[in-house]
Amino acid sequence: WGGSGVFCCSPILAGMISARMIGTEFDPSHPVIDEEVLDVVAEVTNMMVGNIKNGLEIMTGPLAISVPTVIHGLNFQFRNGSGLRGTSLAFTTEGERFEVRIALAPTEEHSAIRSRIPVLGLAQI
């Protein structure tokens, strides 16, 4: 199985997470997205998706998950043309909403075991 994981959040939450992880001050009225914030978001994504990957491998066997790519900005579209099926979990913290998405597909040699893996539904909190 292979796929990708996504962590989506607002600039305010990204700045808040970054400030708490590296011990700096944060002004929510003027969130600044710089290289430091983007690096922290990539690391947080890597930690979350890595933990989800480890939990899923009990059912799927080894998974190949891509390393985080950080996309920052507005009005962008993402399209998955590789047949990945996934799920999205939405959460709220500190008044800010964030989502964690996981998309997986069996590799060619493992396509026969696809039916043993439960397809996760959409959960919203």
Short mmCIF file of the C-alpha atoms (twelve columns), coordinates in Angstrom:
data_MODEL
# 
_entry.id   MODEL 
# 
loop_
_atom_site.group_PDB 
_atom_site.id 
_atom_site.type_symbol 
_atom_site.label_atom_id 
_atom_site.label_alt_id 
_atom_site.label_comp_id 
_atom_site.label_asym_id 
_atom_site.label_seq_id 
_atom_site.Cartn_x 
_atom_site.Cartn_y 
_atom_site.Cartn_z 
_atom_site.pdbx_PDB_model_num 
ATOM 1   C CA . TRP A 1   0.000   0.000  0.000   1 
ATOM 2   C CA . GLY A 2   1.124   3.521  -0.691  1 
ATOM 3   C CA . GLY A 3   -0.264  6.999  -0.473  1 
ATOM 4   C CA . SER A 4   -0.079  10.363 1.157   1 
ATOM 5   C CA . GLY A 5   -1.208  12.285 4.190   1 
ATOM 6   C CA . VAL A 6   -2.319  15.896 4.427   1 
ATOM 7   C CA . PHE A 7   -2.573  18.334 7.328   1 
ATOM 8   C CA . CYS A 8   -4.611  21.480 6.554   1 
ATOM 9   C CA . CYS A 9   -4.835  24.463 8.881   1 
ATOM 10  C CA . SER A 10  -5.231  28.215 8.944   1 
ATOM 11  C CA . PRO A 11  -2.253  30.599 9.078   1 
ATOM 12  C CA . ILE A 12  -3.281  31.470 12.637  1 
ATOM 13  C CA . LEU A 13  -3.125  27.846 13.793  1 
ATOM 14  C CA . ALA A 14  0.146   27.273 11.901  1 
ATOM 15  C CA . GLY A 15  1.695   30.286 13.655  1 
ATOM 16  C CA . MET A 16  0.309   29.184 17.026  1 
ATOM 17  C CA . ILE A 17  1.711   25.650 16.670  1 
ATOM 18  C CA . SER A 18  5.072   26.977 15.542  1 
ATOM 19  C CA . ALA A 19  5.337   29.473 18.400  1 
ATOM 20  C CA . ARG A 20  4.532   26.803 20.976  1 
ATOM 21  C CA . MET A 21  6.944   24.267 19.511  1 
ATOM 22  C CA . ILE A 22  9.902   26.645 19.355  1 
ATOM 23  C CA . GLY A 23  9.017   28.829 22.328  1 
ATOM 24  C CA . THR A 24  8.417   32.187 20.642  1 
ATOM 25  C CA . GLU A 25  5.696   34.815 20.942  1 
ATOM 26  C CA . PHE A 26  2.749   34.764 18.549  1 
ATOM 27  C CA . ASP A 27  0.382   37.593 17.603  1 
ATOM 28  C CA . PRO A 28  -2.852  36.069 16.214  1 
ATOM 29  C CA . SER A 29  -3.913  39.454 14.825  1 
ATOM 30  C CA . HIS A 30  -0.909  39.375 12.479  1 
ATOM 31  C CA . PRO A 31  0.091   35.775 11.654  1 
ATOM 32  C CA . VAL A 32  3.378   35.598 9.753   1 
ATOM 33  C CA . ILE A 33  4.058   32.528 7.653   1 
ATOM 34  C CA . ASP A 34  7.815   32.318 7.253   1 
ATOM 35  C CA . GLU A 35  10.283  29.471 6.659   1 
ATOM 36  C CA . GLU A 36  10.266  28.579 10.358  1 
ATOM 37  C CA . VAL A 37  6.474   28.194 10.464  1 
ATOM 38  C CA . LEU A 38  6.471   26.153 7.247   1 
ATOM 39  C CA . ASP A 39  9.187   23.859 8.650   1 
ATOM 40  C CA . VAL A 40  7.198   23.315 11.856  1 
ATOM 41  C CA . VAL A 41  4.018   22.538 9.896   1 
ATOM 42  C CA . ALA A 42  5.949   20.000 7.806   1 
ATOM 43  C CA . GLU A 43  7.321   18.366 10.953  1 
ATOM 44  C CA . VAL A 44  3.910   18.251 12.668  1 
ATOM 45  C CA . THR A 45  2.438   16.724 9.505   1 
ATOM 46  C CA . ASN A 46  5.236   14.159 9.417   1 
ATOM 47  C CA . MET A 47  4.593   13.217 13.068  1 
ATOM 48  C CA . MET A 48  0.808   12.903 12.678  1 
ATOM 49  C CA . VAL A 49  0.873   11.007 9.399   1 
ATOM 50  C CA . GLY A 50  3.690   8.787  10.700  1 
ATOM 51  C CA . ASN A 51  1.624   7.806  13.737  1 
ATOM 52  C CA . ILE A 52  -1.427  7.090  11.572  1 
ATOM 53  C CA . LYS A 53  0.777   5.049  9.213   1 
ATOM 54  C CA . ASN A 54  2.126   2.988  12.109  1 
ATOM 55  C CA . GLY A 55  -1.400  2.269  13.336  1 
ATOM 56  C CA . LEU A 56  -2.673  1.274  9.889   1 
ATOM 57  C CA . GLU A 57  0.260   -1.060 9.187   1 
ATOM 58  C CA . ILE A 58  -1.223  -3.529 11.670  1 
ATOM 59  C CA . MET A 59  -4.002  -4.120 9.096   1 
ATOM 60  C CA . THR A 60  -2.292  -3.305 5.804   1 
ATOM 61  C CA . GLY A 61  1.273   -4.458 6.269   1 
ATOM 62  C CA . PRO A 62  4.060   -2.069 5.223   1 
ATOM 63  C CA . LEU A 63  2.917   1.307  3.865   1 
ATOM 64  C CA . ALA A 64  4.857   3.721  1.699   1 
ATOM 65  C CA . ILE A 65  3.796   7.264  2.597   1 
ATOM 66  C CA . SER A 66  5.264   10.285 0.843   1 
ATOM 67  C CA . VAL A 67  7.229   12.906 2.773   1 
ATOM 68  C CA . PRO A 68  5.387   16.158 3.568   1 
ATOM 69  C CA . THR A 69  5.067   18.879 0.967   1 
ATOM 70  C CA . VAL A 70  4.008   22.235 2.395   1 
ATOM 71  C CA . ILE A 71  1.649   24.305 0.258   1 
ATOM 72  C CA . HIS A 72  0.890   27.788 1.522   1 
ATOM 73  C CA . GLY A 73  -1.577  30.183 -0.005  1 
ATOM 74  C CA . LEU A 74  -5.151  30.666 -1.147  1 
ATOM 75  C CA . ASN A 75  -7.201  29.482 -4.095  1 
ATOM 76  C CA . PHE A 76  -5.278  26.373 -5.034  1 
ATOM 77  C CA . GLN A 77  -6.650  23.045 -6.202  1 
ATOM 78  C CA . PHE A 78  -5.292  19.594 -5.543  1 
ATOM 79  C CA . ARG A 79  -6.210  16.658 -7.730  1 
ATOM 80  C CA . ASN A 80  -5.447  13.028 -7.081  1 
ATOM 81  C CA . GLY A 81  -5.207  11.206 -10.381 1 
ATOM 82  C CA . SER A 82  -3.634  8.016  -9.049  1 
ATOM 83  C CA . GLY A 83  -6.780  6.315  -7.729  1 
ATOM 84  C CA . LEU A 84  -6.077  6.880  -4.037  1 
ATOM 85  C CA . ARG A 85  -9.067  6.482  -1.716  1 
ATOM 86  C CA . GLY A 86  -9.040  8.267  1.563   1 
ATOM 87  C CA . THR A 87  -10.629 9.753  4.594   1 
ATOM 88  C CA . SER A 88  -10.615 13.140 6.260   1 
ATOM 89  C CA . LEU A 89  -10.886 13.898 9.963   1 
ATOM 90  C CA . ALA A 90  -11.711 17.441 11.077  1 
ATOM 91  C CA . PHE A 91  -10.906 18.866 14.506  1 
ATOM 92  C CA . THR A 92  -11.076 22.192 16.303  1 
ATOM 93  C CA . THR A 93  -8.533  23.531 18.791  1 
ATOM 94  C CA . GLU A 94  -8.016  27.026 20.172  1 
ATOM 95  C CA . GLY A 95  -11.026 28.089 18.078  1 
ATOM 96  C CA . GLU A 96  -9.265  27.044 14.853  1 
ATOM 97  C CA . ARG A 97  -10.294 24.154 12.605  1 
ATOM 98  C CA . PHE A 98  -7.813  21.717 11.066  1 
ATOM 99  C CA . GLU A 99  -8.063  18.555 8.996   1 
ATOM 100 C CA . VAL A 100 -5.968  15.435 8.676   1 
ATOM 101 C CA . ARG A 101 -6.449  13.485 5.439   1 
ATOM 102 C CA . ILE A 102 -5.048  10.097 4.503   1 
ATOM 103 C CA . ALA A 103 -5.293  8.598  0.996   1 
ATOM 104 C CA . LEU A 104 -4.082  5.075  0.150   1 
ATOM 105 C CA . ALA A 105 -4.130  2.590  -2.697  1 
ATOM 106 C CA . PRO A 106 -2.749  -0.931 -2.926  1 
ATOM 107 C CA . THR A 107 0.411   -1.427 -4.924  1 
ATOM 108 C CA . GLU A 108 0.124   -3.664 -7.971  1 
ATOM 109 C CA . GLU A 109 1.323   -6.774 -6.145  1 
ATOM 110 C CA . HIS A 110 -1.017  -6.217 -3.197  1 
ATOM 111 C CA . SER A 111 -4.233  -5.365 -5.061  1 
ATOM 112 C CA . ALA A 112 -5.723  -8.771 -4.174  1 
ATOM 113 C CA . ILE A 113 -5.869  -7.892 -0.461  1 
ATOM 114 C CA . ARG A 114 -7.774  -4.646 -1.024  1 
ATOM 115 C CA . SER A 115 -11.044 -6.135 0.234   1 
ATOM 116 C CA . ARG A 116 -9.545  -6.915 3.668   1 
ATOM 117 C CA . ILE A 117 -8.845  -3.251 4.435   1 
ATOM 118 C CA . PRO A 118 -11.795 -1.245 5.796   1 
ATOM 119 C CA . VAL A 119 -12.564 1.968  3.914   1 
ATOM 120 C CA . LEU A 120 -12.719 4.760  6.448   1 
ATOM 121 C CA . GLY A 121 -15.585 7.226  6.256   1 
ATOM 122 C CA . LEU A 122 -15.649 10.974 6.663   1 
ATOM 123 C CA . ALA A 123 -15.716 12.213 10.243  1 
ATOM 124 C CA . GLN A 124 -16.426 15.779 11.258  1 
ATOM 125 C CA . ILE A 125 -16.187 17.220 14.734  1 
# 
